[in-house]
Amino acid sequence: MKKLACQDIGLNCGYIIEGKSDEDIVKSAEQHIWEIHAIKQEEITSEMKAKIKQNIRNS
Ligand SMILES: [Zn+2]
């Protein structure tokens, strides 16, 4: 399993995203960012996308 802390991508949030693969995490992160932070997928900056990929950890 892999995980990503929402705060590691620069948002003030205690949510931890979990998934089976990096791809899974990216998808869940995009969904979480939309549902909780009201940031649309197309509004996610390349900087934020890079942070998502850089901060995925093995759990
Ligand atoms: Zn969040």
N, CA, C, O and the ligand as a Tripos MOL2 file, in Angstrom:
@<TRIPOS>MOLECULE
protein
  237   235    60     0     0
PROTEIN
NO_CHARGES

@<TRIPOS>ATOM
      1 N           0.8380   -1.2060    0.0000 N.3       1 MET1
      2 CA          0.0000    0.0000    0.0000 C.3       1 MET1
      3 C           0.8710    1.2530    0.0000 C.2       1 MET1
      4 O           1.9950    1.2570    0.5030 O.2       1 MET1
      5 N           0.3220    2.3020   -0.5740 N.am      2 LYS2
      6 CA          1.0330    3.5760   -0.6310 C.3       2 LYS2
      7 C           0.1580    4.6420   -0.0070 C.2       2 LYS2
      8 O          -1.0620    4.4970    0.0680 O.2       2 LYS2
      9 N           0.7910    5.7160    0.4400 N.am      3 LYS3
     10 CA          0.0060    6.7920    1.0300 C.3       3 LYS3
     11 C           0.5930    8.1590    0.7230 C.2       3 LYS3
     12 O           1.7610    8.3070    0.3620 O.2       3 LYS3
     13 N          -0.2670    9.1440    0.8840 N.am      4 LEU4
     14 CA          0.1180   10.5260    0.6190 C.3       4 LEU4
     15 C          -0.6290   11.4070    1.6220 C.2       4 LEU4
     16 O          -1.8520   11.3250    1.7420 O.2       4 LEU4
     17 N           0.1140   12.2460    2.3370 N.am      5 ALA5
     18 CA         -0.5290   13.1840    3.2570 C.3       5 ALA5
     19 C          -0.9270   14.4260    2.4650 C.2       5 ALA5
     20 O          -0.1150   15.0080    1.7460 O.2       5 ALA5
     21 N          -2.1730   14.8160    2.6070 N.am      6 CYS6
     22 CA         -2.6640   15.9900    1.8760 C.3       6 CYS6
     23 C          -1.8180   17.2290    2.2000 C.2       6 CYS6
     24 O          -1.5560   18.0560    1.3270 O.2       6 CYS6
     25 N          -1.3960   17.3450    3.4620 N.am      7 GLN7
     26 CA         -0.6020   18.5360    3.8190 C.3       7 GLN7
     27 C           0.7490   18.5670    3.0990 C.2       7 GLN7
     28 O           1.3340   19.6370    2.9290 O.2       7 GLN7
     29 N           1.2450   17.4040    2.6760 N.am      8 ASP8
     30 CA          2.5150   17.3720    1.9380 C.3       8 ASP8
     31 C           2.4090   17.9800    0.5430 C.2       8 ASP8
     32 O           3.4210   18.3000   -0.0790 O.2       8 ASP8
     33 N           1.1970   18.1330    0.0640 N.am      9 ILE9
     34 CA          1.0490   18.7630   -1.2470 C.3       9 ILE9
     35 C           0.6810   20.2440   -1.1060 C.2       9 ILE9
     36 O           0.3070   20.9040   -2.0750 O.2       9 ILE9
     37 N           0.7970   20.7410    0.1160 N.am     10 GLY10
     38 CA          0.6720   22.1790    0.3220 C.3      10 GLY10
     39 C          -0.6930   22.6550    0.7760 C.2      10 GLY10
     40 O          -0.9670   23.8550    0.7760 O.2      10 GLY10
     41 N          -1.5590   21.7140    1.1670 N.am     11 LEU11
     42 CA         -2.8840   22.1090    1.6360 C.3      11 LEU11
     43 C          -2.9580   21.9370    3.1460 C.2      11 LEU11
     44 O          -2.3510   21.0240    3.7060 O.2      11 LEU11
     45 N          -3.6890   22.8010    3.7880 N.am     12 ASN12
     46 CA         -3.8240   22.7510    5.2390 C.3      12 ASN12
     47 C          -4.9220   21.7520    5.5920 C.2      12 ASN12
     48 O          -6.0790   22.1240    5.7830 O.2      12 ASN12
     49 N          -4.5420   20.4810    5.6740 N.am     13 CYS13
     50 CA         -5.5200   19.4110    5.7590 C.3      13 CYS13
     51 C          -4.8480   18.1800    6.3540 C.2      13 CYS13
     52 O          -3.7020   17.8780    6.0210 O.2      13 CYS13
     53 N          -5.5520   17.4680    7.2310 N.am     14 GLY14
     54 CA         -4.9590   16.3020    7.8760 C.3      14 GLY14
     55 C          -5.2790   14.9830    7.1990 C.2      14 GLY14
     56 O          -5.0050   13.9170    7.7500 O.2      14 GLY14
     57 N          -5.8600   15.0480    6.0070 N.am     15 TYR15
     58 CA         -6.2900   13.8210    5.3240 C.3      15 TYR15
     59 C          -5.1080   13.0230    4.7640 C.2      15 TYR15
     60 O          -4.1560   13.5880    4.2250 O.2      15 TYR15
     61 N          -5.1930   11.7030    4.9040 N.am     16 ILE16
     62 CA         -4.1860   10.8100    4.3250 C.3      16 ILE16
     63 C          -4.8570   10.0140    3.2060 C.2      16 ILE16
     64 O          -5.8600    9.3340    3.4250 O.2      16 ILE16
     65 N          -4.2960   10.1090    2.0280 N.am     17 ILE17
     66 CA         -4.8180    9.3850    0.8650 C.3      17 ILE17
     67 C          -4.0690    8.0530    0.7830 C.2      17 ILE17
     68 O          -2.8410    8.0220    0.8600 O.2      17 ILE17
     69 N          -4.8060    6.9630    0.6270 N.am     18 GLU18
     70 CA         -4.1590    5.6610    0.5170 C.3      18 GLU18
     71 C          -4.5420    4.9980   -0.8010 C.2      18 GLU18
     72 O          -5.6280    5.2200   -1.3360 O.2      18 GLU18
     73 N          -3.6340    4.1910   -1.3040 N.am     19 GLY19
     74 CA         -3.9180    3.4990   -2.5540 C.3      19 GLY19
     75 C          -2.9440    2.3650   -2.7930 C.2      19 GLY19
     76 O          -1.9700    2.1930   -2.0610 O.2      19 GLY19
     77 N          -3.2290    1.5830   -3.8490 N.am     20 LYS20
     78 CA         -2.4070    0.4150   -4.1570 C.3      20 LYS20
     79 C          -1.1740    0.7880   -4.9730 C.2      20 LYS20
     80 O          -0.1290    0.1450   -4.8710 O.2      20 LYS20
     81 N          -1.3080    1.8280   -5.7780 N.am     21 SER21
     82 CA         -0.2160    2.2050   -6.6710 C.3      21 SER21
     83 C          -0.1420    3.7260   -6.7600 C.2      21 SER21
     84 O          -1.0380    4.4330   -6.2980 O.2      21 SER21
     85 N           0.9360    4.2130   -7.3580 N.am     22 ASP22
     86 CA          1.0790    5.6630   -7.5390 C.3      22 ASP22
     87 C          -0.1060    6.2150   -8.3220 C.2      22 ASP22
     88 O          -0.6350    7.2790   -8.0000 O.2      22 ASP22
     89 N          -0.5140    5.4830   -9.3500 N.am     23 GLU23
     90 CA         -1.6190    5.9190  -10.2110 C.3      23 GLU23
     91 C          -2.9210    6.0540   -9.4050 C.2      23 GLU23
     92 O          -3.6880    7.0040   -9.5580 O.2      23 GLU23
     93 N          -3.1220    5.0560   -8.5460 N.am     24 ASP24
     94 CA         -4.2680    5.0290   -7.6500 C.3      24 ASP24
     95 C          -4.2880    6.2640   -6.7370 C.2      24 ASP24
     96 O          -5.3250    6.8990   -6.5440 O.2      24 ASP24
     97 N          -3.1310    6.5760   -6.1920 N.am     25 ILE25
     98 CA         -2.9830    7.7260   -5.2830 C.3      25 ILE25
     99 C          -3.2850    9.0190   -6.0360 C.2      25 ILE25
    100 O          -4.0000    9.8830   -5.5300 O.2      25 ILE25
    101 N          -2.7490    9.1500   -7.2240 N.am     26 VAL26
    102 CA         -2.9650   10.3640   -8.0170 C.3      26 VAL26
    103 C          -4.4580   10.5570   -8.2800 C.2      26 VAL26
    104 O          -4.9770   11.6660   -8.1530 O.2      26 VAL26
    105 N          -5.1400    9.4800   -8.6450 N.am     27 LYS27
    106 CA         -6.5870    9.5530   -8.9010 C.3      27 LYS27
    107 C          -7.3610    9.9380   -7.6400 C.2      27 LYS27
    108 O          -8.2330   10.8060   -7.6720 O.2      27 LYS27
    109 N          -7.0240    9.2730   -6.5260 N.am     28 SER28
    110 CA         -7.7050    9.5780   -5.2640 C.3      28 SER28
    111 C          -7.4020   10.9920   -4.7980 C.2      28 SER28
    112 O          -8.2700   11.6740   -4.2540 O.2      28 SER28
    113 N          -6.1760   11.4270   -5.0120 N.am     29 ALA29
    114 CA         -5.7760   12.7810   -4.6210 C.3      29 ALA29
    115 C          -6.5840   13.8090   -5.4110 C.2      29 ALA29
    116 O          -7.0860   14.7820   -4.8490 O.2      29 ALA29
    117 N          -6.7020   13.5840   -6.7090 N.am     30 GLU30
    118 CA         -7.4730   14.5180   -7.5430 C.3      30 GLU30
    119 C          -8.9290   14.5860   -7.0820 C.2      30 GLU30
    120 O          -9.5340   15.6570   -7.0600 O.2      30 GLU30
    121 N          -9.4750   13.4410   -6.7190 N.am     31 GLN31
    122 CA        -10.8580   13.3840   -6.2410 C.3      31 GLN31
    123 C         -11.0010   14.1000   -4.8970 C.2      31 GLN31
    124 O         -11.9390   14.8690   -4.6890 O.2      31 GLN31
    125 N         -10.0630   13.8380   -3.9930 N.am     32 HIS32
    126 CA        -10.0820   14.4820   -2.6770 C.3      32 HIS32
    127 C          -9.9300   16.0060   -2.8020 C.2      32 HIS32
    128 O         -10.6410   16.7710   -2.1510 O.2      32 HIS32
    129 N          -9.0050   16.4120   -3.6350 N.am     33 ILE33
    130 CA         -8.7450   17.8510   -3.8170 C.3      33 ILE33
    131 C          -9.9990   18.5550   -4.3460 C.2      33 ILE33
    132 O         -10.2860   19.6950   -3.9820 O.2      33 ILE33
    133 N         -10.7280   17.8640   -5.1970 N.am     34 TRP34
    134 CA        -11.9820   18.4310   -5.7030 C.3      34 TRP34
    135 C         -13.0650   18.4500   -4.6270 C.2      34 TRP34
    136 O         -13.6840   19.4830   -4.3720 O.2      34 TRP34
    137 N         -13.2870   17.2790   -3.9930 N.am     35 GLU35
    138 CA        -14.3940   17.1710   -3.0370 C.3      35 GLU35
    139 C         -14.2030   18.0270   -1.7940 C.2      35 GLU35
    140 O         -15.1560   18.6260   -1.2960 O.2      35 GLU35
    141 N         -12.9830   18.0870   -1.2980 N.am     36 ILE36
    142 CA        -12.7300   18.7760   -0.0270 C.3      36 ILE36
    143 C         -12.2090   20.1990   -0.2220 C.2      36 ILE36
    144 O         -12.5290   21.1050    0.5480 O.2      36 ILE36
    145 N         -11.4030   20.3730   -1.2620 N.am     37 HIS37
    146 CA        -10.7670   21.6900   -1.4190 C.3      37 HIS37
    147 C         -11.3280   22.4950   -2.5900 C.2      37 HIS37
    148 O         -10.8840   23.6130   -2.8520 O.2      37 HIS37
    149 N         -12.3030   21.9230   -3.2890 N.am     38 ALA38
    150 CA        -12.9720   22.5880   -4.4060 C.3      38 ALA38
    151 C         -12.0040   23.0660   -5.4910 C.2      38 ALA38
    152 O         -12.2050   24.1050   -6.1190 O.2      38 ALA38
    153 N         -10.9430   22.2700   -5.6900 N.am     39 ILE39
    154 CA        -10.0010   22.5660   -6.7760 C.3      39 ILE39
    155 C         -10.2500   21.5280   -7.8700 C.2      39 ILE39
    156 O         -10.0820   20.3280   -7.6520 O.2      39 ILE39
    157 N         -10.6490   22.0050   -9.0390 N.am     40 LYS40
    158 CA        -10.9470   21.0940  -10.1460 C.3      40 LYS40
    159 C          -9.6740   20.4720  -10.6970 C.2      40 LYS40
    160 O          -8.5810   21.0300  -10.5900 O.2      40 LYS40
    161 N          -9.8520   19.3010  -11.2870 N.am     41 GLN41
    162 CA         -8.7120   18.5840  -11.8610 C.3      41 GLN41
    163 C          -7.8940   19.4700  -12.7990 C.2      41 GLN41
    164 O          -6.6640   19.4500  -12.7790 O.2      41 GLN41
    165 N          -8.6060   20.2540  -13.6270 N.am     42 GLU42
    166 CA         -7.8890   21.1100  -14.5830 C.3      42 GLU42
    167 C          -7.2590   22.3400  -13.9340 C.2      42 GLU42
    168 O          -6.4790   23.0560  -14.5620 O.2      42 GLU42
    169 N          -7.6070   22.5750  -12.6710 N.am     43 GLU43
    170 CA         -7.0140   23.7060  -11.9380 C.3      43 GLU43
    171 C          -5.7890   23.2960  -11.1210 C.2      43 GLU43
    172 O          -5.0920   24.1440  -10.5630 O.2      43 GLU43
    173 N          -5.5350   21.9990  -11.0570 N.am     44 ILE44
    174 CA         -4.3760   21.5210  -10.2990 C.3      44 ILE44
    175 C          -3.1190   21.9250  -11.0700 C.2      44 ILE44
    176 O          -2.9480   21.5730  -12.2380 O.2      44 ILE44
    177 N          -2.2570   22.6590  -10.4030 N.am     45 THR45
    178 CA         -1.0540   23.1730  -11.0720 C.3      45 THR45
    179 C          -0.0390   22.0540  -11.2830 C.2      45 THR45
    180 O          -0.0890   21.0200  -10.6180 O.2      45 THR45
    181 N           0.8720   22.2740  -12.2080 N.am     46 SER46
    182 CA          1.9090   21.2710  -12.4490 C.3      46 SER46
    183 C           2.8020   21.1300  -11.2160 C.2      46 SER46
    184 O           3.3510   20.0610  -10.9480 O.2      46 SER46
    185 N           2.9350   22.2290  -10.4750 N.am     47 GLU47
    186 CA          3.7050   22.1930   -9.2240 C.3      47 GLU47
    187 C           3.0440   21.2510   -8.2160 C.2      47 GLU47
    188 O           3.7110   20.4670   -7.5420 O.2      47 GLU47
    189 N           1.7180   21.3500   -8.1330 N.am     48 MET48
    190 CA          0.9880   20.4890   -7.2030 C.3      48 MET48
    191 C           1.0520   19.0230   -7.6560 C.2      48 MET48
    192 O           1.1810   18.1130   -6.8360 O.2      48 MET48
    193 N           0.9620   18.8170   -8.9570 N.am     49 LYS49
    194 CA          1.0750   17.4440   -9.4890 C.3      49 LYS49
    195 C           2.4360   16.8460   -9.1730 C.2      49 LYS49
    196 O           2.5420   15.6720   -8.8190 O.2      49 LYS49
    197 N           3.4730   17.6590   -9.3010 N.am     50 ALA50
    198 CA          4.8300   17.1960   -8.9880 C.3      50 ALA50
    199 C           4.9250   16.8440   -7.5120 C.2      50 ALA50
    200 O           5.5420   15.8450   -7.1420 O.2      50 ALA50
    201 N           4.3060   17.6770   -6.6650 N.am     51 LYS51
    202 CA          4.3170   17.4200   -5.2220 C.3      51 LYS51
    203 C           3.5870   16.1340   -4.8840 C.2      51 LYS51
    204 O           4.0110   15.3840   -4.0050 O.2      51 LYS51
    205 N           2.4930   15.8780   -5.5780 N.am     52 ILE52
    206 CA          1.7530   14.6310   -5.3520 C.3      52 ILE52
    207 C           2.6920   13.4490   -5.6120 C.2      52 ILE52
    208 O           2.8050   12.5460   -4.7830 O.2      52 ILE52
    209 N           3.3550   13.4610   -6.7540 N.am     53 LYS53
    210 CA          4.2300   12.3410   -7.1250 C.3      53 LYS53
    211 C           5.4320   12.2110   -6.1900 C.2      53 LYS53
    212 O           5.8420   11.1030   -5.8440 O.2      53 LYS53
    213 N           5.9890   13.3490   -5.7880 N.am     54 GLN54
    214 CA          7.1860   13.3360   -4.9280 C.3      54 GLN54
    215 C           6.8840   12.8380   -3.5210 C.2      54 GLN54
    216 O           7.7580   12.2700   -2.8650 O.2      54 GLN54
    217 N           5.6740   13.0400   -3.0580 N.am     55 ASN55
    218 CA          5.3710   12.7570   -1.6520 C.3      55 ASN55
    219 C           4.6450   11.4350   -1.4140 C.2      55 ASN55
    220 O           4.2440   11.1460   -0.2870 O.2      55 ASN55
    221 N           4.4730   10.6400   -2.4490 N.am     56 ILE56
    222 CA          3.8690    9.3130   -2.2590 C.3      56 ILE56
    223 C           4.8710    8.4290   -1.5060 C.2      56 ILE56
    224 O           6.0200    8.2830   -1.9240 O.2      56 ILE56
    225 N           4.4270    7.8510   -0.4060 N.am     57 ARG57
    226 CA          5.2900    6.9920    0.4090 C.3      57 ARG57
    227 C           4.7450    5.5780    0.4610 C.2      57 ARG57
    228 O           3.5520    5.3530    0.2530 O.2      57 ARG57
    229 N           5.6190    4.6330    0.7380 N.am     58 ASN58
    230 CA          5.1650    3.2640    0.9910 C.3      58 ASN58
    231 C           4.6710    3.1930    2.4270 C.2      58 ASN58
    232 O           5.2930    3.7380    3.3380 O.2      58 ASN58
    233 N           3.5410    2.5120    2.6180 N.am     59 SER59
    234 CA          3.0270    2.4040    3.9850 C.3      59 SER59
    235 C           3.0320    0.9440    4.4380 C.2      59 SER59
    236 O           2.6340    0.6460    5.5630 O.2      59 SER59
    237 ZN         -7.0600   17.6220    1.8450 Zn       60 ZN60
@<TRIPOS>BOND
     1     1     2 1
     2     2     3 1
     3     3     4 2
     4     3     5 am
     5     5     6 1
     6     6     7 1
     7     7     8 2
     8     7     9 am
     9     9    10 1
    10    10    11 1
    11    11    12 2
    12    11    13 am
    13    13    14 1
    14    14    15 1
    15    15    16 2
    16    15    17 am
    17    17    18 1
    18    18    19 1
    19    19    20 2
    20    19    21 am
    21    21    22 1
    22    22    23 1
    23    23    24 2
    24    23    25 am
    25    25    26 1
    26    26    27 1
    27    27    28 2
    28    27    29 am
    29    29    30 1
    30    30    31 1
    31    31    32 2
    32    31    33 am
    33    33    34 1
    34    34    35 1
    35    35    36 2
    36    35    37 am
    37    37    38 1
    38    38    39 1
    39    39    40 2
    40    39    41 am
    41    41    42 1
    42    42    43 1
    43    43    44 2
    44    43    45 am
    45    45    46 1
    46    46    47 1
    47    47    48 2
    48    47    49 am
    49    49    50 1
    50    50    51 1
    51    51    52 2
    52    51    53 am
    53    53    54 1
    54    54    55 1
    55    55    56 2
    56    55    57 am
    57    57    58 1
    58    58    59 1
    59    59    60 2
    60    59    61 am
    61    61    62 1
    62    62    63 1
    63    63    64 2
    64    63    65 am
    65    65    66 1
    66    66    67 1
    67    67    68 2
    68    67    69 am
    69    69    70 1
    70    70    71 1
    71    71    72 2
    72    71    73 am
    73    73    74 1
    74    74    75 1
    75    75    76 2
    76    75    77 am
    77    77    78 1
    78    78    79 1
    79    79    80 2
    80    79    81 am
    81    81    82 1
    82    82    83 1
    83    83    84 2
    84    83    85 am
    85    85    86 1
    86    86    87 1
    87    87    88 2
    88    87    89 am
    89    89    90 1
    90    90    91 1
    91    91    92 2
    92    91    93 am
    93    93    94 1
    94    94    95 1
    95    95    96 2
    96    95    97 am
    97    97    98 1
    98    98    99 1
    99    99   100 2
   100    99   101 am
   101   101   102 1
   102   102   103 1
   103   103   104 2
   104   103   105 am
   105   105   106 1
   106   106   107 1
   107   107   108 2
   108   107   109 am
   109   109   110 1
   110   110   111 1
   111   111   112 2
   112   111   113 am
   113   113   114 1
   114   114   115 1
   115   115   116 2
   116   115   117 am
   117   117   118 1
   118   118   119 1
   119   119   120 2
   120   119   121 am
   121   121   122 1
   122   122   123 1
   123   123   124 2
   124   123   125 am
   125   125   126 1
   126   126   127 1
   127   127   128 2
   128   127   129 am
   129   129   130 1
   130   130   131 1
   131   131   132 2
   132   131   133 am
   133   133   134 1
   134   134   135 1
   135   135   136 2
   136   135   137 am
   137   137   138 1
   138   138   139 1
   139   139   140 2
   140   139   141 am
   141   141   142 1
   142   142   143 1
   143   143   144 2
   144   143   145 am
   145   145   146 1
   146   146   147 1
   147   147   148 2
   148   147   149 am
   149   149   150 1
   150   150   151 1
   151   151   152 2
   152   151   153 am
   153   153   154 1
   154   154   155 1
   155   155   156 2
   156   155   157 am
   157   157   158 1
   158   158   159 1
   159   159   160 2
   160   159   161 am
   161   161   162 1
   162   162   163 1
   163   163   164 2
   164   163   165 am
   165   165   166 1
   166   166   167 1
   167   167   168 2
   168   167   169 am
   169   169   170 1
   170   170   171 1
   171   171   172 2
   172   171   173 am
   173   173   174 1
   174   174   175 1
   175   175   176 2
   176   175   177 am
   177   177   178 1
   178   178   179 1
   179   179   180 2
   180   179   181 am
   181   181   182 1
   182   182   183 1
   183   183   184 2
   184   183   185 am
   185   185   186 1
   186   186   187 1
   187   187   188 2
   188   187   189 am
   189   189   190 1
   190   190   191 1
   191   191   192 2
   192   191   193 am
   193   193   194 1
   194   194   195 1
   195   195   196 2
   196   195   197 am
   197   197   198 1
   198   198   199 1
   199   199   200 2
   200   199   201 am
   201   201   202 1
   202   202   203 1
   203   203   204 2
   204   203   205 am
   205   205   206 1
   206   206   207 1
   207   207   208 2
   208   207   209 am
   209   209   210 1
   210   210   211 1
   211   211   212 2
   212   211   213 am
   213   213   214 1
   214   214   215 1
   215   215   216 2
   216   215   217 am
   217   217   218 1
   218   218   219 1
   219   219   220 2
   220   219   221 am
   221   221   222 1
   222   222   223 1
   223   223   224 2
   224   223   225 am
   225   225   226 1
   226   226   227 1
   227   227   228 2
   228   227   229 am
   229   229   230 1
   230   230   231 1
   231   231   232 2
   232   231   233 am
   233   233   234 1
   234   234   235 1
   235   235   236 2
@<TRIPOS>SUBSTRUCTURE
     1 MET1         2 RESIDUE 1 A MET
     2 LYS2         6 RESIDUE 1 A LYS
     3 LYS3        10 RESIDUE 1 A LYS
     4 LEU4        14 RESIDUE 1 A LEU
     5 ALA5        18 RESIDUE 1 A ALA
     6 CYS6        22 RESIDUE 1 A CYS
     7 GLN7        26 RESIDUE 1 A GLN
     8 ASP8        30 RESIDUE 1 A ASP
     9 ILE9        34 RESIDUE 1 A ILE
    10 GLY10       38 RESIDUE 1 A GLY
    11 LEU11       42 RESIDUE 1 A LEU
    12 ASN12       46 RESIDUE 1 A ASN
    13 CYS13       50 RESIDUE 1 A CYS
    14 GLY14       54 RESIDUE 1 A GLY
    15 TYR15       58 RESIDUE 1 A TYR
    16 ILE16       62 RESIDUE 1 A ILE
    17 ILE17       66 RESIDUE 1 A ILE
    18 GLU18       70 RESIDUE 1 A GLU
    19 GLY19       74 RESIDUE 1 A GLY
    20 LYS20       78 RESIDUE 1 A LYS
    21 SER21       82 RESIDUE 1 A SER
    22 ASP22       86 RESIDUE 1 A ASP
    23 GLU23       90 RESIDUE 1 A GLU
    24 ASP24       94 RESIDUE 1 A ASP
    25 ILE25       98 RESIDUE 1 A ILE
    26 VAL26      102 RESIDUE 1 A VAL
    27 LYS27      106 RESIDUE 1 A LYS
    28 SER28      110 RESIDUE 1 A SER
    29 ALA29      114 RESIDUE 1 A ALA
    30 GLU30      118 RESIDUE 1 A GLU
    31 GLN31      122 RESIDUE 1 A GLN
    32 HIS32      126 RESIDUE 1 A HIS
    33 ILE33      130 RESIDUE 1 A ILE
    34 TRP34      134 RESIDUE 1 A TRP
    35 GLU35      138 RESIDUE 1 A GLU
    36 ILE36      142 RESIDUE 1 A ILE
    37 HIS37      146 RESIDUE 1 A HIS
    38 ALA38      150 RESIDUE 1 A ALA
    39 ILE39      154 RESIDUE 1 A ILE
    40 LYS40      158 RESIDUE 1 A LYS
    41 GLN41      162 RESIDUE 1 A GLN
    42 GLU42      166 RESIDUE 1 A GLU
    43 GLU43      170 RESIDUE 1 A GLU
    44 ILE44      174 RESIDUE 1 A ILE
    45 THR45      178 RESIDUE 1 A THR
    46 SER46      182 RESIDUE 1 A SER
    47 GLU47      186 RESIDUE 1 A GLU
    48 MET48      190 RESIDUE 1 A MET
    49 LYS49      194 RESIDUE 1 A LYS
    50 ALA50      198 RESIDUE 1 A ALA
    51 LYS51      202 RESIDUE 1 A LYS
    52 ILE52      206 RESIDUE 1 A ILE
    53 LYS53      210 RESIDUE 1 A LYS
    54 GLN54      214 RESIDUE 1 A GLN
    55 ASN55      218 RESIDUE 1 A ASN
    56 ILE56      222 RESIDUE 1 A ILE
    57 ARG57      226 RESIDUE 1 A ARG
    58 ASN58      230 RESIDUE 1 A ASN
    59 SER59      234 RESIDUE 1 A SER
    60 ZN60       237 GROUP 0 **** ****
